[in-house]
Amino acid sequence: MSAEIRAWFEEYERKLRAEERKEGRNEGRAEEAARAVLTALRVRGIAVPDVARERILAERDPETLERWHERAIVAASLAEVLGHLS
């Protein structure tokens, strides 16, 4: 293998590893945010059925999770947090 091809391949591998690390961090952040939503609901005494719990834990959009977290802090019901998803 020529030095030029080897250098290209090594750079490609570095980019892939960096992308995988970034994806892993984003997944970790989403999971942490989902757990924060569930914690806020638990502390407020709001029951979360399994289907809603699974939906919250499956969410990966940070803006949605932040919106749910904000609502969970002040909501009186799960419907106020998730709307039609509850």
N, CA, C and O atoms as a printed pandas DataFrame, in Angstrom:
     atom_number atom_name residue_name chain_id  residue_number  x_coord  y_coord  z_coord
0              1         N          MET        A               1    0.860   -1.175    0.000
1              2        CA          MET        A               1    0.000    0.000    0.000
2              3         C          MET        A               1    0.899    1.230    0.000
3              4         O          MET        A               1    1.854    1.312    0.773
4              5         N          SER        A               2    0.591    2.173   -0.864
5              6        CA          SER        A               2    1.414    3.377   -0.952
6              7         C          SER        A               2    1.201    4.263    0.278
7              8         O          SER        A               2    0.197    4.151    0.981
8              9         N          ALA        A               3    2.156    5.129    0.512
9             10        CA          ALA        A               3    2.084    6.033    1.663
10            11         C          ALA        A               3    0.888    6.967    1.535
11            12         O          ALA        A               3    0.266    7.314    2.539
12            13         N          GLU        A               4    0.560    7.375    0.326
13            14        CA          GLU        A               4   -0.560    8.286    0.110
14            15         C          GLU        A               4   -1.885    7.605    0.444
15            16         O          GLU        A               4   -2.751    8.202    1.084
16            17         N          ILE        A               5   -2.041    6.361    0.011
17            18        CA          ILE        A               5   -3.260    5.615    0.300
18            19         C          ILE        A               5   -3.365    5.329    1.793
19            20         O          ILE        A               5   -4.438    5.450    2.383
20            21         N          ARG        A               6   -2.251    4.953    2.394
21            22        CA          ARG        A               6   -2.237    4.691    3.836
22            23         C          ARG        A               6   -2.631    5.937    4.620
23            24         O          ARG        A               6   -3.412    5.851    5.568
24            25         N          ALA        A               7   -2.091    7.104    4.229
25            26        CA          ALA        A               7   -2.410    8.353    4.926
26            27         C          ALA        A               7   -3.897    8.681    4.775
27            28         O          ALA        A               7   -4.539    9.104    5.736
28            29         N          TRP        A               8   -4.447    8.486    3.574
29            30        CA          TRP        A               8   -5.872    8.741    3.356
30            31         C          TRP        A               8   -6.703    7.821    4.236
31            32         O          TRP        A               8   -7.657    8.258    4.881
32            33         N          PHE        A               9   -6.334    6.538    4.260
33            34        CA          PHE        A               9   -7.070    5.551    5.044
34            35         C          PHE        A               9   -7.025    5.881    6.530
35            36         O          PHE        A               9   -8.044    5.785    7.214
36            37         N          GLU        A              10   -5.870    6.264    7.034
37            38        CA          GLU        A              10   -5.740    6.618    8.450
38            39         C          GLU        A              10   -6.569    7.849    8.791
39            40         O          GLU        A              10   -7.183    7.907    9.856
40            41         N          GLU        A              11   -6.592    8.835    7.894
41            42        CA          GLU        A              11   -7.406   10.032    8.120
42            43         C          GLU        A              11   -8.888    9.668    8.117
43            44         O          GLU        A              11   -9.658   10.172    8.935
44            45         N          TYR        A              12   -9.278    8.802    7.206
45            46        CA          TYR        A              12  -10.665    8.345    7.140
46            47         C          TYR        A              12  -11.050    7.631    8.438
47            48         O          TYR        A              12  -12.131    7.871    8.975
48            49         N          GLU        A              13  -10.190    6.772    8.940
49            50        CA          GLU        A              13  -10.456    6.070   10.206
50            51         C          GLU        A              13  -10.596    7.060   11.358
51            52         O          GLU        A              13  -11.485    6.905   12.196
52            53         N          ARG        A              14   -9.730    8.076   11.413
53            54        CA          ARG        A              14   -9.818    9.090   12.477
54            55         C          ARG        A              14  -11.159    9.814   12.427
55            56         O          ARG        A              14  -11.781   10.062   13.461
56            57         N          LYS        A              15  -11.598   10.150   11.216
57            58        CA          LYS        A              15  -12.881   10.846   11.082
58            59         C          LYS        A              15  -14.035    9.955   11.529
59            60         O          LYS        A              15  -14.966   10.422   12.186
60            61         N          LEU        A              16  -13.975    8.683   11.176
61            62        CA          LEU        A              16  -15.026    7.755   11.602
62            63         C          LEU        A              16  -15.073    7.622   13.115
63            64         O          LEU        A              16  -16.149    7.657   13.713
64            65         N          ARG        A              17  -13.912    7.469   13.732
65            66        CA          ARG        A              17  -13.869    7.351   15.197
66            67         C          ARG        A              17  -14.396    8.609   15.871
67            68         O          ARG        A              17  -15.120    8.531   16.864
68            69         N          ALA        A              18  -14.033    9.769   15.332
69            70        CA          ALA        A              18  -14.516   11.032   15.907
70            71         C          ALA        A              18  -16.032   11.129   15.785
71            72         O          ALA        A              18  -16.709   11.575   16.712
72            73         N          GLU        A              19  -16.559   10.713   14.642
73            74        CA          GLU        A              19  -18.005   10.745   14.440
74            75         C          GLU        A              19  -18.707    9.784   15.395
75            76         O          GLU        A              19  -19.759   10.113   15.943
76            77         N          GLU        A              20  -18.137    8.609   15.596
77            78        CA          GLU        A              20  -18.723    7.638   16.526
78            79         C          GLU        A              20  -18.719    8.170   17.953
79            80         O          GLU        A              20  -19.686    7.982   18.691
80            81         N          ARG        A              21  -17.636    8.832   18.342
81            82        CA          ARG        A              21  -17.580    9.423   19.687
82            83         C          ARG        A              21  -18.643   10.497   19.853
83            84         O          ARG        A              21  -19.299   10.582   20.891
84            85         N          LYS        A              22  -18.807   11.318   18.817
85            86        CA          LYS        A              22  -19.808   12.379   18.871
86            87         C          LYS        A              22  -21.205   11.782   18.995
87            88         O          LYS        A              22  -22.010   12.257   19.796
88            89         N          GLU        A              23  -21.499   10.756   18.218
89            90        CA          GLU        A              23  -22.800   10.097   18.292
90            91         C          GLU        A              23  -23.028    9.501   19.679
91            92         O          GLU        A              23  -24.130    9.583   20.221
92            93         N          GLY        A              24  -21.988    8.905   20.248
93            94        CA          GLY        A              24  -22.095    8.333   21.586
94            95         C          GLY        A              24  -22.377    9.392   22.635
95            96         O          GLY        A              24  -23.188    9.178   23.536
96            97         N          ARG        A              25  -21.713   10.529   22.524
97            98        CA          ARG        A              25  -21.967   11.626   23.473
98            99         C          ARG        A              25  -23.401   12.135   23.331
99           100         O          ARG        A              25  -24.078   12.388   24.328
100          101         N          ASN        A              26  -23.859   12.282   22.089
101          102        CA          ASN        A              26  -25.230   12.762   21.869
102          103         C          ASN        A              26  -26.251   11.784   22.424
103          104         O          ASN        A              26  -27.248   12.198   23.015
104          105         N          GLU        A              27  -26.014   10.494   22.241
105          106        CA          GLU        A              27  -26.917    9.489   22.793
106          107         C          GLU        A              27  -26.928    9.552   24.312
107          108         O          GLU        A              27  -27.985    9.451   24.935
108          109         N          GLY        A              28  -25.750    9.721   24.910
109          110        CA          GLY        A              28  -25.659    9.829   26.362
110          111         C          GLY        A              28  -26.391   11.050   26.891
111          112         O          GLY        A              28  -27.062   10.989   27.921
112          113         N          ARG        A              29  -26.257   12.150   26.183
113          114        CA          ARG        A              29  -26.956   13.380   26.599
114          115         C          ARG        A              29  -28.464   13.212   26.499
115          116         O          ARG        A              29  -29.206   13.652   27.378
116          117         N          ALA        A              30  -28.911   12.574   25.426
117          118        CA          ALA        A              30  -30.354   12.359   25.253
118          119         C          ALA        A              30  -30.892   11.459   26.359
119          120         O          ALA        A              30  -31.964   11.714   26.909
120          121         N          GLU        A              31  -30.149   10.410   26.681
121          122        CA          GLU        A              31  -30.591    9.511   27.750
122          123         C          GLU        A              31  -30.643   10.245   29.084
123          124         O          GLU        A              31  -31.573   10.058   29.868
124          125         N          GLU        A              32  -29.652   11.071   29.334
125          126        CA          GLU        A              32  -29.624   11.847   30.580
126          127         C          GLU        A              32  -30.803   12.824   30.639
127          128         O          GLU        A              32  -31.427   12.982   31.689
128          129         N          ALA        A              33  -31.103   13.472   29.524
129          130        CA          ALA        A              33  -32.226   14.412   29.481
130          131         C          ALA        A              33  -33.554   13.688   29.680
131          132         O          ALA        A              33  -34.438   14.194   30.371
132          133         N          ALA        A              34  -33.696   12.515   29.083
133          134        CA          ALA        A              34  -34.929   11.733   29.256
134          135         C          ALA        A              34  -35.098   11.326   30.714
135          136         O          ALA        A              34  -36.206   11.371   31.248
136          137         N          ARG        A              35  -34.022   10.934   31.350
137          138        CA          ARG        A              35  -34.096   10.556   32.755
138          139         C          ARG        A              35  -34.446   11.764   33.632
139          140         O          ARG        A              35  -35.119   11.616   34.652
140          141         N          ALA        A              36  -33.994   12.946   33.238
141          142        CA          ALA        A              36  -34.349   14.164   33.979
142          143         C          ALA        A              36  -35.847   14.427   33.890
143          144         O          ALA        A              36  -36.467   14.846   34.867
144          145         N          VAL        A              37  -36.429   14.182   32.714
145          146        CA          VAL        A              37  -37.881   14.327   32.556
146          147         C          VAL        A              37  -38.594   13.363   33.499
147          148         O          VAL        A              37  -39.517   13.749   34.217
148          149         N          LEU        A              38  -38.156   12.105   33.489
149          150        CA          LEU        A              38  -38.788   11.092   34.349
150          151         C          LEU        A              38  -38.599   11.422   35.825
151          152         O          LEU        A              38  -39.505   11.198   36.628
152          153         N          THR        A              39  -37.451   11.942   36.187
153          154        CA          THR        A              39  -37.202   12.316   37.582
154          155         C          THR        A              39  -38.129   13.450   37.999
155          156         O          THR        A              39  -38.713   13.404   39.082
156          157         N          ALA        A              40  -38.270   14.459   37.159
157          158        CA          ALA        A              40  -39.161   15.579   37.484
158          159         C          ALA        A              40  -40.595   15.093   37.665
159          160         O          ALA        A              40  -41.299   15.527   38.577
160          161         N          LEU        A              41  -41.016   14.192   36.792
161          162        CA          LEU        A              41  -42.369   13.648   36.917
162          163         C          LEU        A              41  -42.529   12.845   38.211
163          164         O          LEU        A              41  -43.541   12.964   38.901
164          165         N          ARG        A              42  -41.540   12.042   38.529
165          166        CA          ARG        A              42  -41.600   11.239   39.755
166          167         C          ARG        A              42  -41.666   12.133   40.995
167          168         O          ARG        A              42  -42.478   11.901   41.890
168          169         N          VAL        A              43  -40.813   13.147   41.041
169          170        CA          VAL        A              43  -40.770   14.052   42.194
170          171         C          VAL        A              43  -42.101   14.785   42.358
171          172         O          VAL        A              43  -42.531   15.062   43.478
172          173         N          ARG        A              44  -42.740   15.093   41.251
173          174        CA          ARG        A              44  -44.022   15.787   41.312
174          175         C          ARG        A              44  -45.178   14.830   41.577
175          176         O          ARG        A              44  -46.321   15.265   41.713
176          177         N          GLY        A              45  -44.893   13.531   41.651
177          178        CA          GLY        A              45  -45.929   12.554   41.959
178          179         C          GLY        A              45  -46.810   12.214   40.769
179          180         O          GLY        A              45  -47.942   11.764   40.944
180          181         N          ILE        A              46  -46.305   12.423   39.571
181          182        CA          ILE        A              46  -47.079   12.138   38.360
182          183         C          ILE        A              46  -46.724   10.740   37.862
183          184         O          ILE        A              46  -45.567   10.450   37.557
184          185         N          ALA        A              47  -47.732    9.886   37.787
185          186        CA          ALA        A              47  -47.517    8.513   37.326
186          187         C          ALA        A              47  -47.193    8.508   35.834
187          188         O          ALA        A              47  -47.753    9.275   35.050
188          189         N          VAL        A              48  -46.277    7.623   35.473
189          190        CA          VAL        A              48  -45.871    7.498   34.068
190          191         C          VAL        A              48  -46.079    6.047   33.644
191          192         O          VAL        A              48  -45.325    5.167   34.059
192          193         N          PRO        A              49  -47.091    5.793   32.823
193          194        CA          PRO        A              49  -47.311    4.431   32.339
194          195         C          PRO        A              49  -46.111    3.963   31.506
195          196         O          PRO        A              49  -45.343    4.774   30.988
196          197         N          ASP        A              50  -45.969    2.655   31.390
197          198        CA          ASP        A              50  -44.830    2.091   30.668
198          199         C          ASP        A              50  -44.699    2.625   29.245
199          200         O          ASP        A              50  -43.592    2.912   28.790
200          201         N          VAL        A              51  -45.816    2.759   28.546
201          202        CA          VAL        A              51  -45.744    3.226   27.156
202          203         C          VAL        A              51  -45.195    4.653   27.083
203          204         O          VAL        A              51  -44.425    4.970   26.177
204          205         N          ALA        A              52  -45.579    5.507   28.016
205          206        CA          ALA        A              52  -45.064    6.875   28.046
206          207         C          ALA        A              52  -43.597    6.886   28.463
207          208         O          ALA        A              52  -42.801    7.652   27.920
208          209         N          ARG        A              53  -43.241    6.047   29.418
209          210        CA          ARG        A              53  -41.842    5.943   29.848
210          211         C          ARG        A              53  -40.951    5.522   28.676
211          212         O          ARG        A              53  -39.875    6.083   28.469
212          213         N          GLU        A              54  -41.407    4.542   27.927
213          214        CA          GLU        A              54  -40.639    4.072   26.767
214          215         C          GLU        A              54  -40.500    5.176   25.727
215          216         O          GLU        A              54  -39.439    5.334   25.121
216          217         N          ARG        A              55  -41.568    5.937   25.520
217          218        CA          ARG        A              55  -41.529    7.033   24.547
218          219         C          ARG        A              55  -40.542    8.098   24.978
219          220         O          ARG        A              55  -39.778    8.603   24.156
220          221         N          ILE        A              56  -40.546    8.447   26.249
221          222        CA          ILE        A              56  -39.617    9.462   26.765
222          223         C          ILE        A              56  -38.179    8.974   26.606
223          224         O          ILE        A              56  -37.316    9.716   26.138
224          225         N          LEU        A              57  -37.928    7.737   26.992
225          226        CA          LEU        A              57  -36.566    7.201   26.899
226          227         C          LEU        A              57  -36.093    7.023   25.461
227          228         O          LEU        A              57  -34.889    7.024   25.203
228          229         N          ALA        A              58  -37.022    6.873   24.525
229          230        CA          ALA        A              58  -36.658    6.694   23.116
230          231         C          ALA        A              58  -36.396    8.018   22.400
231          232         O          ALA        A              58  -35.786    8.037   21.331
232          233         N          GLU        A              59  -36.854    9.121   22.988
233          234        CA          GLU        A              59  -36.706   10.423   22.328
234          235         C          GLU        A              59  -35.229   10.817   22.249
235          236         O          GLU        A              59  -34.495   10.677   23.227
236          237         N          ARG        A              60  -34.801   11.305   21.097
237          238        CA          ARG        A              60  -33.405   11.696   20.908
238          239         C          ARG        A              60  -33.240   13.167   20.544
239          240         O          ARG        A              60  -32.121   13.674   20.468
240          241         N          ASP        A              61  -34.364   13.852   20.319
241          242        CA          ASP        A              61  -34.289   15.261   19.950
242          243         C          ASP        A              61  -34.080   16.103   21.205
243          244         O          ASP        A              61  -34.941   16.115   22.085
244          245         N          PRO        A              62  -32.954   16.804   21.304
245          246        CA          PRO        A              62  -32.675   17.577   22.519
246          247         C          PRO        A              62  -33.688   18.684   22.790
247          248         O          PRO        A              62  -33.979   18.975   23.950
248          249         N          GLU        A              63  -34.224   19.299   21.756
249          250        CA          GLU        A              63  -35.201   20.370   21.964
250          251         C          GLU        A              63  -36.510   19.821   22.538
251          252         O          GLU        A              63  -37.118   20.435   23.414
252          253         N          THR        A              64  -36.928   18.676   22.042
253          254        CA          THR        A              64  -38.134   18.050   22.570
254          255         C          THR        A              64  -37.939   17.663   24.025
255          256         O          THR        A              64  -38.812   17.911   24.858
256          257         N          LEU        A              65  -36.814   17.065   24.333
257          258        CA          LEU        A              65  -36.536   16.649   25.711
258          259         C          LEU        A              65  -36.461   17.856   26.644
259          260         O          LEU        A              65  -36.946   17.797   27.774
260          261         N          GLU        A              66  -35.868   18.928   26.188
261          262        CA          GLU        A              66  -35.794   20.136   27.018
262          263         C          GLU        A              66  -37.192   20.697   27.268
263          264         O          GLU        A              66  -37.519   21.087   28.389
264          265         N          ARG        A              67  -38.014   20.734   26.217
265          266        CA          ARG        A              67  -39.386   21.228   26.360
266          267         C          ARG        A              67  -40.162   20.358   27.344
267          268         O          ARG        A              67  -40.871   20.880   28.205
268          269         N          TRP        A              68  -40.032   19.033   27.224
269          270        CA          TRP        A              68  -40.712   18.122   28.150
270          271         C          TRP        A              68  -40.218   18.330   29.577
271          272         O          TRP        A              68  -41.011   18.312   30.518
272          273         N          HIS        A              69  -38.920   18.525   29.738
273          274        CA          HIS        A              69  -38.364   18.722   31.077
274          275         C          HIS        A              69  -38.933   19.994   31.701
275          276         O          HIS        A              69  -39.344   19.994   32.862
276          277         N          GLU        A              70  -38.953   21.068   30.929
277          278        CA          GLU        A              70  -39.509   22.319   31.441
278          279         C          GLU        A              70  -40.961   22.145   31.870
279          280         O          GLU        A              70  -41.366   22.616   32.933
280          281         N          ARG        A              71  -41.733   21.470   31.041
281          282        CA          ARG        A              71  -43.140   21.239   31.363
282          283         C          ARG        A              71  -43.291   20.338   32.589
283          284         O          ARG        A              71  -44.159   20.566   33.431
284          285         N          ALA        A              72  -42.433   19.307   32.683
285          286        CA          ALA        A              72  -42.525   18.354   33.796
286          287         C          ALA        A              72  -42.289   19.038   35.141
287          288         O          ALA        A              72  -42.818   18.601   36.163
288          289         N          ILE        A              73  -41.517   20.084   35.139
289          290        CA          ILE        A              73  -41.212   20.796   36.385
290          291         C          ILE        A              73  -42.445   21.487   36.954
291          292         O          ILE        A              73  -42.574   21.623   38.170
292          293         N          VAL        A              74  -43.352   21.922   36.083
293          294        CA          VAL        A              74  -44.518   22.688   36.552
294          295         C          VAL        A              74  -45.858   22.008   36.270
295          296         O          VAL        A              74  -46.895   22.492   36.723
296          297         N          ALA        A              75  -45.857   20.916   35.544
297          298        CA          ALA        A              75  -47.103   20.276   35.118
298          299         C          ALA        A              75  -47.839   19.617   36.276
299          300         O          ALA        A              75  -47.243   19.212   37.275
300          301         N          ALA        A              76  -49.146   19.524   36.109
301          302        CA          ALA        A              76  -49.978   18.814   37.077
302          303         C          ALA        A              76  -50.342   17.424   36.570
303          304         O          ALA        A              76  -50.864   16.600   37.321
304          305         N          SER        A              77  -50.062   17.163   35.274
305          306        CA          SER        A              77  -50.397   15.859   34.708
306          307         C          SER        A              77  -49.412   15.509   33.592
307          308         O          SER        A              77  -48.709   16.370   33.063
308          309         N          LEU        A              78  -49.384   14.243   33.260
309          310        CA          LEU        A              78  -48.532   13.776   32.173
310          311         C          LEU        A              78  -48.988   14.372   30.843
311          312         O          LEU        A              78  -48.161   14.668   29.980
312          313         N          ALA        A              79  -50.282   14.546   30.676
313          314        CA          ALA        A              79  -50.812   15.132   29.442
314          315         C          ALA        A              79  -50.272   16.546   29.218
315          316         O          ALA        A              79  -50.058   16.955   28.076
316          317         N          GLU        A              80  -50.053   17.290   30.299
317          318        CA          GLU        A              80  -49.486   18.637   30.168
318          319         C          GLU        A              80  -48.045   18.596   29.694
319          320         O          GLU        A              80  -47.556   19.557   29.101
320          321         N          VAL        A              81  -47.372   17.500   29.948
321          322        CA          VAL        A              81  -45.964   17.369   29.541
322          323         C          VAL        A              81  -45.872   16.855   28.111
323          324         O          VAL        A              81  -45.205   17.455   27.268
324          325         N          LEU        A              82  -46.538   15.754   27.848
325          326        CA          LEU        A              82  -46.393   15.098   26.555
326          327         C          LEU        A              82  -47.505   15.417   25.575
327          328         O          LEU        A              82  -47.402   15.081   24.395
328          329         N          GLY        A              83  -48.544   16.045   26.032
329          330        CA          GLY        A              83  -49.675   16.328   25.147
330          331         C          GLY        A              83  -50.347   15.058   24.693
331          332         O          GLY        A              83  -50.701   14.213   25.516
332          333         N          HIS        A              84  -50.528   14.910   23.408
333          334        CA          HIS        A              84  -51.252   13.754   22.856
334          335         C          HIS        A              84  -50.497   12.435   23.008
335          336         O          HIS        A              84  -51.080   11.373   22.791
336          337         N          LEU        A              85  -49.221   12.476   23.372
337          338        CA          LEU        A              85  -48.431   11.245   23.486
338          339         C          LEU        A              85  -48.696   10.477   24.764
339          340         O          LEU        A              85  -48.333    9.305   24.865
340          341         N          SER        A              86  -49.315   11.106   25.731
341          342        CA          SER        A              86  -49.538   10.437   27.010
342          343         C          SER        A              86  -50.715    9.501   26.889
343          344         O          SER        A              86  -51.076    8.834   27.859
